[in-house]
Amino acid sequence: MKATNWITAAPGVRCRKHLTRKHGARLDRYFTLRFSVGGKQVEEALGWASEGWTVAKAQEKLAELRKARRTGQGHITLREEAEANRRAARQRPEDEAALARRQRTVGHLWDRYSKEVMAIENSREL
C-alpha cells in the first residue's frame, strides 16, 4: 500500500487520506494540528473525519490552543489536555467516596444498625 501525502487543509491543519478506509463515498481523512510551542514545531493528532472531525472543527481547536497559549489560561497542547482529563477521571471516584463519607449521618448509622445488628439479635431470641 502506498503511503499518502499530507495535505495542508488550512493554516496549521493537515490531513491525509487513507487509501482503504472509507467515510461514506469518500476516503476517510485523518486530521492533525501543527503549531509551535516554546519555539518548537509540534504536530498533534486530532482524529478521523468519520469520528466527526472537520477542517472547521480542527481550526476551532487550534484557535483554542493558541488562545490558551496567549492568555495563559487552559491547556497549551492536546497532550496536556488529555493528561488533565485522565487525572480528573482517576480523581473522580476518590472524590465521590469522600463525599459519601461526609454525607453519612446518624440516621444512616441507625438504619444500618437496625438492619444488621438488631436483625441478628432478634433471630437468636426465637
N, CA, C and O atoms as a MOPAC input file, in Angstrom:
PM7 MOZYME 1SCF
protein

 N      0.84400 1    -1.17800 1     0.00000 1
 C      0.00000 1     0.00000 1     0.00000 1
 C      0.88800 1     1.24000 1     0.00000 1
 O      1.79700 1     1.34600 1     0.82400 1
 N      0.64700 1     2.14800 1    -0.88200 1
 C      1.43100 1     3.36500 1    -0.99700 1
 C      0.98500 1     4.36200 1     0.07400 1
 O     -0.21100 1     4.55400 1     0.29200 1
 N      1.94400 1     4.98600 1     0.73200 1
 C      1.63200 1     5.99700 1     1.74100 1
 C      1.11500 1     7.25100 1     1.05200 1
 O      1.58300 1     7.62400 1    -0.02300 1
 N      0.15400 1     7.88700 1     1.68200 1
 C     -0.39500 1     9.11600 1     1.11600 1
 C      0.35300 1    10.31100 1     1.67000 1
 O      0.93600 1    10.24700 1     2.75200 1
 N      0.33100 1    11.39600 1     0.92400 1
 C      0.99800 1    12.62300 1     1.33800 1
 C      0.07700 1    13.43900 1     2.23300 1
 O     -1.14700 1    13.34100 1     2.14700 1
 N      0.68000 1    14.23200 1     3.07800 1
 C     -0.08400 1    15.13500 1     3.92700 1
 C     -0.51600 1    16.33900 1     3.12000 1
 O      0.24800 1    16.86800 1     2.31200 1
 N     -1.73900 1    16.76500 1     3.34200 1
 C     -2.32200 1    17.90200 1     2.64600 1
 C     -2.53800 1    19.01200 1     3.67100 1
 O     -3.05600 1    18.75000 1     4.75600 1
 N     -2.15500 1    20.23100 1     3.35200 1
 C     -2.44500 1    21.36500 1     4.22600 1
 C     -3.87200 1    21.80200 1     3.92300 1
 O     -4.13700 1    22.42300 1     2.89400 1
 N     -4.79100 1    21.47200 1     4.83300 1
 C     -6.20100 1    21.78200 1     4.63500 1
 C     -6.49600 1    23.23400 1     4.98200 1
 O     -7.37600 1    23.85000 1     4.38000 1
 N     -5.77800 1    23.77800 1     5.93400 1
 C     -5.90000 1    25.16700 1     6.37700 1
 C     -4.60400 1    25.48900 1     7.11200 1
 O     -3.85400 1    24.57600 1     7.45700 1
 N     -4.32700 1    26.75700 1     7.35800 1
 C     -3.10100 1    27.07700 1     8.10100 1
 C     -3.09300 1    26.38100 1     9.47200 1
 O     -3.97300 1    26.61500 1    10.30100 1
 N     -2.10200 1    25.53700 1     9.69400 1
 C     -1.98200 1    24.82200 1    10.95100 1
 C     -2.76400 1    23.52300 1    11.02200 1
 O     -2.68100 1    22.81100 1    12.02200 1
 N     -3.52200 1    23.20100 1     9.98400 1
 C     -4.33400 1    21.97600 1     9.96000 1
 C     -3.89800 1    21.14300 1     8.77000 1
 O     -3.93300 1    21.60400 1     7.62900 1
 N     -3.48500 1    19.90600 1     9.04600 1
 C     -3.09800 1    18.99500 1     7.97100 1
 C     -3.98200 1    17.76600 1     8.02100 1
 O     -4.53800 1    17.42100 1     9.06400 1
 N     -4.10300 1    17.11400 1     6.88200 1
 C     -4.85900 1    15.86500 1     6.83300 1
 C     -4.22700 1    14.95600 1     5.78300 1
 O     -3.47900 1    15.39300 1     4.90900 1
 N     -4.55700 1    13.68900 1     5.90500 1
 C     -4.15900 1    12.73300 1     4.87800 1
 C     -5.33100 1    11.81400 1     4.62200 1
 O     -6.13100 1    11.53600 1     5.51500 1
 N     -5.41900 1    11.35500 1     3.41000 1
 C     -6.49100 1    10.43800 1     3.04800 1
 C     -5.99300 1     9.01200 1     3.20800 1
 O     -4.88300 1     8.67400 1     2.79700 1
 N     -6.82900 1     8.18700 1     3.80800 1
 C     -6.49200 1     6.77300 1     3.96900 1
 C     -6.93700 1     6.05800 1     2.70400 1
 O     -8.05700 1     6.26400 1     2.23500 1
 N     -6.08200 1     5.23000 1     2.15600 1
 C     -6.35700 1     4.62000 1     0.85400 1
 C     -7.43500 1     3.54500 1     0.89600 1
 O     -8.08500 1     3.30400 1    -0.12100 1
 N     -7.64700 1     2.89300 1     2.03100 1
 C     -8.63400 1     1.81700 1     2.07700 1
 C     -9.80100 1     2.11400 1     3.01700 1
 O    -10.84900 1     1.47700 1     2.90900 1
 N     -9.64500 1     3.04700 1     3.91900 1
 C    -10.69800 1     3.36600 1     4.88900 1
 C    -11.64700 1     4.38300 1     4.26600 1
 O    -11.21900 1     5.44000 1     3.80100 1
 N    -12.93900 1     4.05800 1     4.25900 1
 C    -13.94000 1     4.91300 1     3.62500 1
 C    -14.78100 1     5.63100 1     4.67400 1
 O    -15.00300 1     5.13500 1     5.77900 1
 N    -15.24100 1     6.81900 1     4.28500 1
 C    -16.20100 1     7.58400 1     5.08500 1
 C    -17.29100 1     8.00400 1     4.11300 1
 O    -17.20300 1     9.04000 1     3.45500 1
 N    -18.32000 1     7.16800 1     4.04400 1
 C    -19.32700 1     7.36800 1     3.01300 1
 C    -18.73900 1     6.96700 1     1.67600 1
 O    -18.15400 1     5.89200 1     1.55000 1
 N    -18.89000 1     7.82000 1     0.68100 1
 C    -18.35000 1     7.52600 1    -0.64600 1
 C    -16.89700 1     7.98400 1    -0.77600 1
 O    -16.18600 1     7.56300 1    -1.68900 1
 N    -16.46100 1     8.85100 1     0.14800 1
 C    -15.10900 1     9.40400 1     0.08000 1
 C    -14.13600 1     8.58700 1     0.92800 1
 O    -14.53200 1     7.78700 1     1.77500 1
 N    -12.87000 1     8.81500 1     0.67200 1
 C    -11.83600 1     8.23000 1     1.52900 1
 C    -11.83400 1     8.96700 1     2.86200 1
 O    -12.01300 1    10.18400 1     2.90700 1
 N    -11.63100 1     8.22900 1     3.93700 1
 C    -11.58100 1     8.83500 1     5.25800 1
 C    -10.31300 1     9.67700 1     5.38400 1
 O     -9.26900 1     9.32600 1     4.83400 1
 N    -10.40900 1    10.78200 1     6.10700 1
 C     -9.26700 1    11.67000 1     6.28700 1
 C     -8.87700 1    11.72900 1     7.76400 1
 O     -9.73800 1    11.72200 1     8.64300 1
 N     -7.58100 1    11.78600 1     8.02200 1
 C     -7.04100 1    11.88500 1     9.37100 1
 C     -6.46900 1    13.27800 1     9.55600 1
 O     -5.63100 1    13.71600 1     8.76700 1
 N     -6.91900 1    13.99000 1    10.60700 1
 C     -6.53000 1    15.37600 1    10.82300 1
 C     -5.48600 1    15.49700 1    11.92800 1
 O     -5.52600 1    14.78000 1    12.92800 1
 N     -4.54800 1    16.42700 1    11.71800 1
 C     -3.56100 1    16.78000 1    12.73800 1
 C     -3.44800 1    18.29900 1    12.79700 1
 O     -3.81300 1    19.00500 1    11.85700 1
 N     -2.93200 1    18.78300 1    13.92800 1
 C     -2.67700 1    20.20900 1    14.09200 1
 C     -1.17300 1    20.42300 1    14.12900 1
 O     -0.44600 1    19.64600 1    14.74800 1
 N     -0.70500 1    21.47100 1    13.47000 1
 C      0.71900 1    21.84700 1    13.50600 1
 C      0.80300 1    23.25600 1    14.05600 1
 O      0.19700 1    24.18500 1    13.52300 1
 N      1.56000 1    23.40000 1    15.12400 1
 C      1.75100 1    24.71000 1    15.72900 1
 C      3.05600 1    24.69000 1    16.50900 1
 O      3.67400 1    23.63800 1    16.67300 1
 N      3.47200 1    25.85700 1    16.99000 1
 C      4.73600 1    25.90600 1    17.72900 1
 C      4.45500 1    26.14900 1    19.20800 1
 O      3.56000 1    26.90800 1    19.58000 1
 N      5.26300 1    25.47100 1    20.04500 1
 C      5.19100 1    25.62300 1    21.49200 1
 C      6.61800 1    25.76800 1    21.98500 1
 O      7.45100 1    24.88500 1    21.77800 1
 N      6.89000 1    26.86700 1    22.62700 1
 C      8.23500 1    27.08500 1    23.13900 1
 C      9.29400 1    27.11300 1    22.06500 1
 O     10.41900 1    26.67400 1    22.30600 1
 N      8.97500 1    27.61400 1    20.89100 1
 C      9.93600 1    27.71100 1    19.80500 1
 C     10.12600 1    26.43000 1    19.01100 1
 O     10.94600 1    26.39000 1    18.09400 1
 N      9.38000 1    25.37400 1    19.34900 1
 C      9.49500 1    24.10100 1    18.62700 1
 C      8.19300 1    23.79800 1    17.89500 1
 O      7.10100 1    24.06300 1    18.39700 1
 N      8.33300 1    23.23400 1    16.69300 1
 C      7.16900 1    22.79200 1    15.93600 1
 C      6.59100 1    21.53000 1    16.57700 1
 O      7.32500 1    20.58800 1    16.87700 1
 N      5.28800 1    21.51700 1    16.78100 1
 C      4.59500 1    20.38000 1    17.35800 1
 C      3.49200 1    19.97200 1    16.39900 1
 O      2.78300 1    20.82300 1    15.86000 1
 N      3.34800 1    18.67900 1    16.18700 1
 C      2.22900 1    18.17200 1    15.38900 1
 C      1.48700 1    17.15500 1    16.24800 1
 O      2.05600 1    16.15300 1    16.68000 1
 N      0.20800 1    17.43100 1    16.48700 1
 C     -0.58700 1    16.56000 1    17.34400 1
 C     -1.80400 1    16.05200 1    16.58600 1
 O     -2.42900 1    16.77900 1    15.81500 1
 N     -2.12200 1    14.79000 1    16.82500 1
 C     -3.22000 1    14.12600 1    16.13400 1
 C     -4.56000 1    14.55300 1    16.70400 1
 O     -4.71200 1    14.69300 1    17.91700 1
 N     -5.52500 1    14.75800 1    15.82700 1
 C     -6.90100 1    15.04200 1    16.23500 1
 C     -7.76400 1    13.80100 1    16.09100 1
 O     -8.29300 1    13.30100 1    17.08400 1
 N     -7.91300 1    13.30000 1    14.88400 1
 C     -8.72700 1    12.12400 1    14.66000 1
 C     -9.24600 1    12.06600 1    13.23400 1
 O     -8.85400 1    12.84100 1    12.36200 1
 N    -10.13800 1    11.12000 1    13.03900 1
 C    -10.67000 1    10.82500 1    11.71400 1
 C    -11.91500 1    11.64700 1    11.40100 1
 O    -12.64900 1    12.05500 1    12.30100 1
 N    -12.13800 1    11.88100 1    10.12300 1
 C    -13.35600 1    12.55000 1     9.67200 1
 C    -14.57300 1    11.70000 1    10.03000 1
 O    -15.63800 1    12.24100 1    10.32900 1
 N    -14.42600 1    10.38400 1    10.00100 1
 C    -15.53700 1     9.50400 1    10.35500 1
 C    -15.88500 1     9.59200 1    11.83400 1
 O    -16.96900 1     9.16900 1    12.23500 1
 N    -14.98000 1    10.13800 1    12.65900 1
 C    -15.24100 1    10.35800 1    14.08200 1
 C    -15.81300 1    11.75300 1    14.33300 1
 O    -16.05800 1    12.12700 1    15.48000 1
 N    -16.02300 1    12.51400 1    13.27400 1
 C    -16.65400 1    13.82300 1    13.40500 1
 C    -15.74300 1    15.01900 1    13.19900 1
 O    -16.21800 1    16.15300 1    13.26800 1
 N    -14.46300 1    14.81900 1    12.95000 1
 C    -13.56000 1    15.93700 1    12.76100 1
 C    -13.69700 1    16.50000 1    11.36000 1
 O    -13.75500 1    15.76000 1    10.37800 1
 N    -13.74600 1    17.80800 1    11.28400 1
 C    -13.77800 1    18.53100 1    10.01100 1
 C    -12.68300 1    19.59100 1    10.04600 1
 O    -12.06400 1    19.82000 1    11.08500 1
 N    -12.45200 1    20.22600 1     8.92300 1
 C    -11.45800 1    21.29200 1     8.86300 1
 C    -11.88900 1    22.43300 1     9.78200 1
 O    -11.05500 1    23.01500 1    10.47600 1
 N    -13.17400 1    22.75500 1     9.79400 1
 C    -13.67400 1    23.84300 1    10.64200 1
 C    -13.47000 1    23.52800 1    12.12700 1
 O    -13.03400 1    24.39300 1    12.88600 1
 N    -13.78100 1    22.30300 1    12.54200 1
 C    -13.59200 1    21.91800 1    13.94200 1
 C    -12.11300 1    21.91700 1    14.31300 1
 O    -11.74700 1    22.30400 1    15.42300 1
 N    -11.27700 1    21.49000 1    13.39500 1
 C     -9.83300 1    21.49400 1    13.63600 1
 C     -9.33000 1    22.92500 1    13.80400 1
 O     -8.49500 1    23.19100 1    14.66800 1
 N     -9.83000 1    23.84500 1    12.98500 1
 C     -9.42900 1    25.23900 1    13.11000 1
 C     -9.89100 1    25.83100 1    14.44100 1
 O     -9.16800 1    26.61700 1    15.05200 1
 N    -11.09400 1    25.45800 1    14.89400 1
 C    -11.59200 1    25.92800 1    16.19100 1
 C    -10.69800 1    25.42700 1    17.32300 1
 O    -10.35900 1    26.18200 1    18.23400 1
 N    -10.31600 1    24.14900 1    17.26100 1
 C     -9.45400 1    23.57200 1    18.28700 1
 C     -8.09200 1    24.26100 1    18.29900 1
 O     -7.54800 1    24.54400 1    19.36700 1
 N     -7.54700 1    24.52600 1    17.13100 1
 C     -6.27000 1    25.22100 1    17.02700 1
 C     -6.38500 1    26.63800 1    17.59700 1
 O     -5.46700 1    27.11200 1    18.26600 1
 N     -7.49100 1    27.30400 1    17.34000 1
 C     -7.70200 1    28.64900 1    17.88100 1
 C     -7.78000 1    28.60600 1    19.41100 1
 O     -7.26000 1    29.49900 1    20.08100 1
 N     -8.43000 1    27.57000 1    19.96900 1
 C     -8.49400 1    27.41300 1    21.43200 1
 C     -7.09600 1    27.24800 1    22.02100 1
 O     -6.76400 1    27.86800 1    23.03100 1
 N     -6.28200 1    26.40900 1    21.38500 1
 C     -4.93200 1    26.17400 1    21.88300 1
 C     -4.08100 1    27.44500 1    21.80100 1
 O     -3.30300 1    27.73700 1    22.71000 1
 N     -4.23100 1    28.18700 1    20.72400 1
 C     -3.46800 1    29.43100 1    20.56700 1
 C     -3.91000 1    30.47100 1    21.59800 1
 O     -3.08500 1    31.19800 1    22.15100 1
 N     -5.21800 1    30.53400 1    21.84800 1
 C     -5.72800 1    31.47500 1    22.85400 1
 C     -5.20800 1    31.09100 1    24.24100 1
 O     -4.83300 1    31.96300 1    25.02400 1
 N     -5.18500 1    29.79900 1    24.54800 1
 C     -4.67300 1    29.33900 1    25.84500 1
 C     -3.20200 1    29.70700 1    25.99900 1
 O     -2.77300 1    30.12500 1    27.07500 1
 N     -2.44200 1    29.55400 1    24.94300 1
 C     -1.02100 1    29.91100 1    24.99900 1
 C     -0.85400 1    31.41800 1    25.19000 1
 O      0.01500 1    31.86000 1    25.94100 1
 N     -1.68700 1    32.20100 1    24.51100 1
 C     -1.58800 1    33.65400 1    24.56900 1
 C     -2.02800 1    34.19800 1    25.93300 1
 O     -1.39000 1    35.10100 1    26.47300 1
 N     -3.11700 1    33.65200 1    26.49200 1
 C     -3.66200 1    34.17200 1    27.74600 1
 C     -3.11300 1    33.46800 1    28.97600 1
 O     -3.17800 1    34.00600 1    30.08100 1
 N     -2.57100 1    32.26700 1    28.79300 1
 C     -2.07500 1    31.51400 1    29.93800 1
 C     -3.16600 1    30.75400 1    30.67600 1
 O     -2.91800 1    30.19400 1    31.74400 1
 N     -4.35900 1    30.73000 1    30.12400 1
 C     -5.48000 1    30.01600 1    30.74100 1
 C     -5.86700 1    28.84700 1    29.85300 1
 O     -6.17600 1    29.02700 1    28.67500 1
 N     -5.85000 1    27.65200 1    30.41900 1
 C     -6.21800 1    26.46500 1    29.66600 1
 C     -4.99800 1    25.66100 1    29.27000 1
 O     -3.87700 1    25.95000 1    29.68900 1
 N     -5.23400 1    24.65800 1    28.46600 1
 C     -4.18400 1    23.73400 1    28.05100 1
 C     -3.54500 1    24.21900 1    26.76000 1
 O     -4.23100 1    24.66400 1    25.84000 1
 N     -2.22100 1    24.12700 1    26.70600 1
 C     -1.46900 1    24.63900 1    25.55800 1
 C     -1.38200 1    23.59600 1    24.45500 1
 O     -1.31100 1    23.94900 1    23.27800 1
 N     -1.38600 1    22.31200 1    24.81600 1
 C     -1.30000 1    21.23900 1    23.82000 1
 C     -2.41500 1    20.23000 1    24.05800 1
 O     -3.02500 1    20.20000 1    25.12700 1
 N     -2.67100 1    19.41100 1    23.05400 1
 C     -3.67500 1    18.36200 1    23.18800 1
 C     -3.20800 1    17.29200 1    24.16900 1
 O     -4.01900 1    16.71600 1    24.89500 1
 N     -1.91000 1    17.02600 1    24.19300 1
 C     -1.36700 1    16.04100 1    25.14500 1
 C     -1.61000 1    16.49400 1    26.57700 1
 O     -1.99800 1    15.69700 1    27.43100 1
 N     -1.38100 1    17.76700 1    26.83200 1
 C     -1.59600 1    18.32500 1    28.16600 1
 C     -3.07000 1    18.20800 1    28.55900 1
 O     -3.38800 1    17.88000 1    29.70200 1
 N     -3.95700 1    18.47400 1    27.61700 1
 C     -5.39400 1    18.38000 1    27.86500 1
 C     -5.80700 1    16.93400 1    28.15200 1
 O     -6.59500 1    16.68300 1    29.06300 1
 N     -5.27900 1    15.98900 1    27.38100 1
 C     -5.60500 1    14.57700 1    27.58100 1
 C     -5.10400 1    14.08700 1    28.94300 1
 O     -5.79700 1    13.33200 1    29.62500 1
 N     -3.91300 1    14.51300 1    29.33100 1
 C     -3.36900 1    14.11400 1    30.63500 1
 C     -4.22600 1    14.67800 1    31.77100 1
 O     -4.47500 1    13.98600 1    32.75800 1
 N     -4.67100 1    15.90900 1    31.64100 1
 C     -5.53500 1    16.50400 1    32.66300 1
 C     -6.85500 1    15.74800 1    32.75600 1
 O     -7.37900 1    15.54700 1    33.85200 1
 N     -7.39600 1    15.32800 1    31.61200 1
 C     -8.64000 1    14.55100 1    31.61200 1
 C     -8.43900 1    13.19400 1    32.28200 1
 O     -9.31200 1    12.73400 1    33.01900 1
 N     -7.29900 1    12.55200 1    32.03600 1
 C     -7.00800 1    11.26000 1    32.68100 1
 C     -6.87400 1    11.42700 1    34.18900 1
 O     -7.39000 1    10.61400 1    34.95600 1
 N     -6.17600 1    12.48800 1    34.61700 1
 C     -6.03200 1    12.74000 1    36.06300 1
 C     -7.38400 1    12.99900 1    36.71000 1
 O     -7.65000 1    12.51800 1    37.81100 1
 N     -8.23500 1    13.75600 1    36.03400 1
 C     -9.55900 1    14.06100 1    36.57400 1
 C    -10.40600 1    12.79500 1    36.66800 1
 O    -11.15900 1    12.62400 1    37.62600 1
 N    -10.28700 1    11.91000 1    35.68200 1
 C    -11.04900 1    10.65900 1    35.71000 1
 C    -10.58900 1     9.76200 1    36.85300 1
 O    -11.40900 1     9.09000 1    37.48100 1
 N     -9.28500 1     9.74400 1    37.13000 1
 C     -8.78400 1     8.95100 1    38.25900 1
 C     -9.20200 1     9.56400 1    39.58700 1
 O     -9.45300 1     8.83800 1    40.54900 1
 N     -9.28000 1    10.88300 1    39.65300 1
 C     -9.61100 1    11.57600 1    40.89800 1
 C    -11.09700 1    11.47300 1    41.22900 1
 O    -11.46400 1    11.48500 1    42.40400 1
 N    -11.94900 1    11.37400 1    40.22800 1
 C    -13.40000 1    11.38600 1    40.42100 1
 C    -13.89600 1    10.31400 1    41.39400 1
 O    -14.65400 1    10.66200 1    42.29900 1
 N    -13.52000 1     9.03100 1    41.27200 1
 C    -14.01100 1     8.03600 1    42.22500 1
 C    -13.57400 1     8.32400 1    43.66100 1
 O    -14.32700 1     8.07100 1    44.60100 1
 N    -12.36400 1     8.84900 1    43.83200 1
 C    -11.90100 1     9.19200 1    45.17100 1
 C    -12.73800 1    10.32600 1    45.75300 1
 O    -13.06900 1    10.30600 1    46.93800 1
 N    -13.08400 1    11.32000 1    44.92200 1
 C    -13.91400 1    12.42700 1    45.38100 1
 C    -15.31100 1    11.94700 1    45.75900 1
 O    -15.87500 1    12.39900 1    46.75500 1
 N    -15.87300 1    11.02600 1    44.96300 1
 C    -17.20800 1    10.51300 1    45.25200 1
 C    -17.22600 1     9.72000 1    46.55000 1
 O    -18.19100 1     9.80300 1    47.31000 1
 N    -16.17300 1     8.95300 1    46.81400 1
 C    -16.10300 1     8.18400 1    48.05500 1
 C    -15.98500 1     9.13000 1    49.25200 1
 O    -16.62000 1     8.90000 1    50.28100 1
 N    -15.19100 1    10.17600 1    49.13000 1
 C    -15.05600 1    11.14500 1    50.22000 1
 C    -16.37000 1    11.86500 1    50.46700 1
 O    -16.73200 1    12.11100 1    51.61800 1
 N    -17.08500 1    12.20500 1    49.41300 1
 C    -18.38100 1    12.86000 1    49.55400 1
 C    -19.37800 1    11.93300 1    50.24300 1
 O    -20.14600 1    12.37100 1    51.09900 1
 N    -19.36800 1    10.66700 1    49.87400 1
 C    -20.27700 1     9.70800 1    50.50200 1
 C    -19.96800 1     9.57800 1    51.99700 1
 O    -20.88700 1     9.47200 1    52.80900 1
 N    -18.69400 1     9.58500 1    52.36200 1
 C    -18.32600 1     9.50200 1    53.78400 1
 C    -18.80800 1    10.73200 1    54.53300 1
 O    -19.27300 1    10.61500 1    55.66700 1
 N    -18.70700 1    11.89400 1    53.93600 1
 C    -19.13700 1    13.12800 1    54.59900 1
 C    -20.65400 1    13.20300 1    54.73000 1
 O    -21.16200 1    13.84000 1    55.65300 1
 N    -21.37300 1    12.57200 1    53.83400 1
 C    -22.82300 1    12.66400 1    53.84500 1
 C    -23.47800 1    11.66300 1    54.78700 1
 O    -24.69600 1    11.69200 1    54.96000 1
 N    -22.70100 1    10.78600 1    55.39400 1
 C    -23.27100 1     9.84000 1    56.33800 1
 C    -23.74000 1    10.58900 1    57.58300 1
 O    -23.07000 1    11.49600 1    58.07500 1
 N    -24.90100 1    10.18700 1    58.07300 1
 C    -25.46200 1    10.81400 1    59.26400 1
 C    -25.79700 1     9.74000 1    60.27900 1
 O    -25.64000 1     8.54800 1    60.01800 1
 N    -26.26200 1    10.17700 1    61.43900 1
 C    -26.68800 1     9.23600 1    62.47300 1
 C    -27.86300 1     8.41100 1    61.95800 1
 O    -27.99400 1     7.23400 1    62.29300 1
 N    -28.70800 1     9.02300 1    61.15300 1
 C    -29.83900 1     8.29100 1    60.56700 1
 C    -29.36900 1     7.11100 1    59.72600 1
 O    -29.94000 1     6.02300 1    59.79900 1
 N    -28.33100 1     7.32800 1    58.93100 1
 C    -27.78800 1     6.23500 1    58.12600 1
 C    -27.21100 1     5.14600 1    59.02100 1
 O    -27.38600 1     3.95600 1    58.75900 1
 N    -26.52000 1     5.56600 1    60.08200 1
 C    -25.94200 1     4.60500 1    61.01200 1
 C    -27.04300 1     3.79000 1    61.70100 1
 O    -26.91600 1     2.57600 1    61.86100 1
 N    -28.11600 1     4.46300 1    62.10300 1
 C    -29.21700 1     3.76800 1    62.76500 1
 C    -29.87700 1     2.76600 1    61.81300 1
 O    -30.18900 1     1.64600 1    62.21800 1
 N    -30.09100 1     3.15500 1    60.56600 1
 C    -30.68500 1     2.23300 1    59.58300 1
 C    -29.82100 1     0.99600 1    59.42900 1
 O    -30.32600 1    -0.12600 1    59.40600 1
 N    -28.53800 1     1.20100 1    59.32400 1
 C    -27.63700 1     0.06300 1    59.16700 1
 C    -27.63600 1    -0.81000 1    60.41900 1
 O    -27.66500 1    -2.03800 1    60.32600 1
 N    -27.60200 1    -0.17700 1    61.58300 1
 C    -27.60200 1    -0.92600 1    62.84300 1
 C    -28.87300 1    -1.76100 1    62.97000 1
 O    -28.82700 1    -2.93300 1    63.34400 1
 N    -30.00900 1    -1.13600 1    62.65200 1
 C    -31.27800 1    -1.86100 1    62.81000 1
 C    -31.38500 1    -3.01700 1    61.82100 1
 O    -31.95500 1    -4.05500 1    62.15600 1
 N    -30.86600 1    -2.86500 1    60.64800 1
 C    -30.94800 1    -3.93200 1    59.64900 1
 C    -29.99500 1    -5.07400 1    59.95200 1
 O    -30.35800 1    -6.24100 1    59.80400 1
 N    -28.77500 1    -4.75000 1    60.37700 1
 C    -27.75900 1    -5.78500 1    60.56000 1
 C    -27.72600 1    -6.33800 1    61.98400 1
 O    -27.90800 1    -7.54000 1    62.17800 1
 N    -27.50200 1    -5.49900 1    62.96700 1
 C    -27.27000 1    -5.96400 1    64.33500 1
 C    -28.56600 1    -6.41000 1    64.99500 1
 O    -28.62100 1    -7.49500 1    65.57400 1
 N    -29.60100 1    -5.59700 1    64.91800 1
 C    -30.86400 1    -5.95100 1    65.58500 1
 C    -31.49400 1    -7.17800 1    64.94200 1
 O    -32.12500 1    -7.98300 1    65.62700 1
 N    -31.33100 1    -7.32600 1    63.64300 1
 C    -31.88900 1    -8.50000 1    62.97400 1
 C    -31.19800 1    -9.76900 1    63.46400 1
 O    -31.85800 1   -10.79100 1    63.64900 1
 N    -29.91100 1    -9.72700 1    63.67400 1
 C    -29.15200 1   -10.89800 1    64.17300 1
 C    -29.56200 1   -11.18700 1    65.60700 1
 O    -29.79300 1   -12.34600 1    65.94800 1
 N    -29.66100 1   -10.15800 1    66.46800 1
 C    -30.03300 1   -10.36700 1    67.85300 1
 C    -31.46100 1   -10.89100 1    67.98700 1
 O    -31.73300 1   -11.74200 1    68.83400 1
 N    -32.37700 1   -10.38300 1    67.15000 1
 C    -33.75100 1   -10.85000 1    67.20900 1
 C    -33.88500 1   -12.29000 1    66.73100 1
 O    -34.75000 1   -13.01700 1    67.21900 1
 N    -33.06500 1   -12.70700 1    65.80700 1
 C    -33.15000 1   -14.08100 1    65.30200 1
 C    -32.65700 1   -15.06400 1    66.36100 1
 O    -33.09400 1   -16.21500 1    66.36500 1
 N    -31.76900 1   -14.65200 1    67.25200 1
 C    -31.25900 1   -15.54100 1    68.29900 1
 C    -32.29800 1   -15.77300 1    69.39100 1
 O    -32.32500 1   -16.84700 1    69.99300 1
 N    -33.14600 1   -14.79500 1    69.65600 1
 C    -34.14000 1   -14.91600 1    70.71300 1
 C    -35.21400 1   -15.93900 1    70.37000 1
 O    -35.80700 1   -16.52500 1    71.27600 1
 N    -35.46900 1   -16.16000 1    69.14000 1
 C    -36.53300 1   -17.07700 1    68.74400 1
 C    -36.13200 1   -18.46600 1    68.88900 1
 O    -36.91700 1   -19.36900 1    68.59600 1

